[in-house]
Amino acid sequence: MEDSIVGLSLDDEEEEIIQLE
């Protein structure tokens, strides 16, 4: 779940990358 929080902090483009992982 930590990854999800980081995604929200980063830009939309970065968020997509985290979702893949």
C-alpha positions in Angstrom: 0.0 0.0 0.0 3.0 2.3 0.6 3.6 2.3 -3.2 0.0 3.7 -3.7 0.7 6.6 -1.4 3.9 7.5 -3.2 2.0 7.4 -6.5 -0.4 10.0 -5.2 2.5 12.2 -4.1 4.2 12.0 -7.6 2.8 13.4 -10.8 0.1 11.5 -12.8 2.8 10.3 -15.1 4.8 8.9 -12.2 1.7 7.4 -10.7 1.1 5.3 -13.8 4.6 3.8 -13.5 4.1 2.8 -9.9 0.7 1.2 -10.7 2.6 -1.1 -13.1 4.8 -2.3 -10.3 
